[in-house]
Amino acid sequence: MKEFVVYTALRILLFLASLGVVTGIWLLVADQANLLATFVIAFVLSGIGSYYLLNGPREALAQRVDARARRASVRFDEMKAREDAD
């Protein structure tokens, strides 16, 4: 579960940083910032950035999920084998 929390927190921080940068640049260029446009641009930028910047935490999360799925599959197969033996 730790990997999920770390990856999610990093994604949120990356989005907030992107939102701050986009809003700051928008306010430097214009007097007012369009909130919907800044959110969309920040969302796209953080998505692209997370693909490159958060590869390590994403891989750790994927490995954790895979290991958990394998353990659940083994337990399920053991339970099924016990039912067949009865």
Backbone as CSV, one residue per row, in Angstrom:
resi,resn,N_x,N_y,N_z,CA_x,CA_y,CA_z,C_x,C_y,C_z
1,MET,0.815,-1.184,0.000,0.000,0.000,0.000,0.868,1.260,0.000
2,LYS,2.075,1.148,0.525,2.972,2.303,0.591,3.272,2.850,-0.800
3,GLU,3.498,1.955,-1.760,3.820,2.378,-3.114,2.675,3.168,-3.730
4,PHE,1.438,2.742,-3.442,0.271,3.447,-3.965,0.200,4.862,-3.408
5,VAL,0.418,4.996,-2.115,0.351,6.313,-1.470,1.458,7.226,-2.016
6,VAL,2.652,6.685,-2.150,3.774,7.489,-2.661,3.501,7.941,-4.091
7,TYR,3.086,7.015,-4.944,2.840,7.360,-6.342,1.700,8.375,-6.470
8,THR,0.626,8.163,-5.708,-0.504,9.083,-5.764,-0.116,10.468,-5.257
9,ALA,0.644,10.525,-4.173,1.087,11.818,-3.639,1.986,12.539,-4.640
10,LEU,2.872,11.799,-5.288,3.744,12.421,-6.286,2.951,12.923,-7.488
11,ARG,1.929,12.178,-7.902,1.083,12.626,-9.016,0.348,13.909,-8.648
12,ILE,-0.170,13.972,-7.423,-0.887,15.171,-6.979,0.069,16.356,-6.909
13,LEU,1.254,16.141,-6.349,2.236,17.233,-6.270,2.653,17.708,-7.657
14,LEU,2.841,16.780,-8.579,3.211,17.152,-9.942,2.099,17.950,-10.602
15,PHE,0.854,17.557,-10.376,-0.268,18.312,-10.932,-0.330,19.719,-10.336
16,LEU,-0.185,19.816,-9.015,-0.244,21.135,-8.379,0.896,22.036,-8.840
17,ALA,2.082,21.458,-9.015,3.209,22.241,-9.524,2.932,22.708,-10.949
18,SER,2.402,21.825,-11.771,2.053,22.192,-13.144,0.986,23.277,-13.163
19,LEU,0.000,23.128,-12.286,-1.058,24.130,-12.208,-0.493,25.487,-11.798
20,GLY,0.414,25.489,-10.841,1.031,26.743,-10.422,1.838,27.395,-11.531
21,VAL,2.600,26.602,-12.260,3.412,27.151,-13.356,2.518,27.679,-14.470
22,VAL,1.521,26.901,-14.868,0.629,27.328,-15.956,-0.138,28.579,-15.556
23,THR,-0.649,28.607,-14.344,-1.387,29.780,-13.888,-0.471,30.998,-13.805
24,GLY,0.734,30.811,-13.301,1.683,31.922,-13.221,2.038,32.483,-14.584
25,ILE,2.301,31.602,-15.538,2.625,32.070,-16.899,1.420,32.763,-17.517
26,TRP,0.232,32.197,-17.309,-0.978,32.794,-17.866,-1.185,34.192,-17.294
27,LEU,-0.962,34.346,-15.980,-1.146,35.653,-15.357,-0.073,36.653,-15.788
28,LEU,1.116,36.166,-16.140,2.138,37.076,-16.665,1.765,37.605,-18.041
29,VAL,1.103,36.762,-18.827,0.739,37.149,-20.192,-0.554,37.948,-20.210
30,ALA,-1.534,37.538,-19.414,-2.840,38.207,-19.392,-3.147,38.654,-17.967
31,ASP,-4.175,39.474,-17.848,-4.558,39.967,-16.525,-5.321,38.934,-15.710
32,GLN,-6.084,38.077,-16.392,-6.870,37.062,-15.699,-6.546,35.695,-16.285
33,ALA,-6.664,34.686,-15.440,-6.414,33.318,-15.895,-7.740,32.587,-16.056
34,ASN,-7.895,31.901,-17.171,-9.057,31.059,-17.407,-8.841,29.764,-16.633
35,LEU,-9.629,29.554,-15.578,-9.404,28.416,-14.684,-9.567,27.076,-15.386
36,LEU,-10.570,26.943,-16.229,-10.784,25.674,-16.915,-9.596,25.352,-17.824
37,ALA,-9.147,26.341,-18.568,-8.023,26.123,-19.476,-6.741,25.810,-18.706
38,THR,-6.511,26.493,-17.593,-5.301,26.219,-16.823,-5.338,24.816,-16.227
39,PHE,-6.524,24.372,-15.773,-6.636,23.017,-15.238,-6.379,21.972,-16.325
40,VAL,-6.940,22.182,-17.504,-6.758,21.220,-18.595,-5.298,21.163,-19.021
41,ILE,-4.673,22.311,-19.199,-3.266,22.350,-19.611,-2.383,21.719,-18.537
42,ALA,-2.641,22.041,-17.275,-1.854,21.459,-16.174,-2.057,19.955,-16.099
43,PHE,-3.276,19.488,-16.335,-3.554,18.057,-16.321,-2.772,17.335,-17.411
44,VAL,-2.760,17.902,-18.604,-2.024,17.290,-19.713,-0.522,17.315,-19.440
45,LEU,-0.013,18.447,-18.991,1.423,18.552,-18.708,1.850,17.615,-17.585
46,SER,1.043,17.505,-16.545,1.416,16.608,-15.449,1.339,15.154,-15.882
47,GLY,0.423,14.839,-16.777,0.342,13.481,-17.297,1.569,13.113,-18.108
48,ILE,1.991,14.032,-18.966,3.200,13.804,-19.765,4.424,13.760,-18.856
49,GLY,4.494,14.674,-17.910,5.625,14.705,-16.988,5.710,13.468,-16.119
50,SER,4.566,12.961,-15.686,4.588,11.779,-14.823,5.055,10.547,-15.584
51,TYR,4.814,10.514,-16.889,5.275,9.377,-17.686,6.801,9.256,-17.604
52,TYR,7.472,10.382,-17.619,8.937,10.375,-17.584,9.494,10.474,-16.162
53,LEU,8.925,11.353,-15.347,9.494,11.637,-14.029,9.142,10.600,-12.968
54,LEU,7.994,9.950,-13.099,7.534,9.034,-12.056,7.607,7.577,-12.489
55,ASN,8.526,7.261,-13.371,8.656,5.893,-13.864,9.043,4.934,-12.736
56,GLY,9.954,5.317,-11.877,10.396,4.462,-10.774,9.273,4.104,-9.808
57,PRO,8.570,5.121,-9.262,7.466,4.792,-8.353,6.345,4.001,-9.036
58,ARG,6.093,4.272,-10.311,5.063,3.539,-11.034,5.452,2.075,-11.192
59,GLU,6.714,1.805,-11.481,7.196,0.421,-11.601,7.128,-0.299,-10.256
60,ALA,7.476,0.402,-9.189,7.390,-0.204,-7.850,5.942,-0.571,-7.524
61,LEU,5.015,0.302,-7.862,3.602,0.026,-7.636,3.146,-1.166,-8.480
62,ALA,3.564,-1.205,-9.727,3.173,-2.308,-10.607,3.723,-3.640,-10.097
63,GLN,4.945,-3.650,-9.614,5.525,-4.881,-9.081,4.783,-5.334,-7.826
64,ARG,4.411,-4.388,-6.987,3.672,-4.717,-5.767,2.312,-5.312,-6.108
65,VAL,1.611,-4.697,-7.066,0.303,-5.196,-7.474,0.439,-6.579,-8.105
66,ASP,1.460,-6.779,-8.924,1.675,-8.076,-9.567,1.951,-9.166,-8.530
67,ALA,2.794,-8.853,-7.554,3.106,-9.835,-6.508,1.859,-10.186,-5.706
68,ARG,1.057,-9.197,-5.409,-0.174,-9.443,-4.651,-1.153,-10.289,-5.462
69,ALA,-1.248,-10.019,-6.760,-2.138,-10.799,-7.623,-1.660,-12.243,-7.733
70,ARG,-0.357,-12.431,-7.811,0.179,-13.799,-7.878,-0.121,-14.573,-6.600
71,ARG,0.054,-13.925,-5.444,-0.253,-14.590,-4.174,-1.731,-14.955,-4.091
72,ALA,-2.600,-14.059,-4.536,-4.037,-14.340,-4.509,-4.376,-15.485,-5.453
73,SER,-3.718,-15.529,-6.594,-3.955,-16.607,-7.549,-3.517,-17.959,-6.977
74,VAL,-2.377,-17.971,-6.301,-1.887,-19.208,-5.684,-2.863,-19.670,-4.609
75,ARG,-3.340,-18.746,-3.762,-4.302,-19.113,-2.723,-5.600,-19.640,-3.329
76,PHE,-6.044,-19.016,-4.403,-7.265,-19.468,-5.066,-7.087,-20.878,-5.626
77,ASP,-5.943,-21.122,-6.268,-5.672,-22.457,-6.806,-5.597,-23.504,-5.697
78,GLU,-5.013,-23.143,-4.552,-4.942,-24.075,-3.421,-6.342,-24.394,-2.888
79,MET,-7.179,-23.382,-2.785,-8.545,-23.606,-2.311,-9.319,-24.484,-3.295
80,LYS,-9.115,-24.225,-4.578,-9.800,-25.022,-5.593,-9.326,-26.466,-5.552
81,ALA,-8.029,-26.686,-5.335,-7.494,-28.041,-5.251,-8.049,-28.772,-4.034
82,ARG,-8.205,-28.062,-2.899,-8.775,-28.670,-1.698,-10.235,-29.065,-1.920
83,GLU,-10.980,-28.245,-2.639,-12.381,-28.571,-2.929,-12.471,-29.787,-3.839
84,ASP,-11.552,-29.877,-4.806,-11.557,-31.034,-5.702,-11.193,-32.325,-4.975
85,ALA,-10.349,-32.202,-3.946,-9.927,-33.394,-3.190,-11.069,-33.913,-2.316
86,ASP,-11.966,-33.049,-1.907,-13.071,-33.482,-1.040,-14.092,-34.199,-1.802
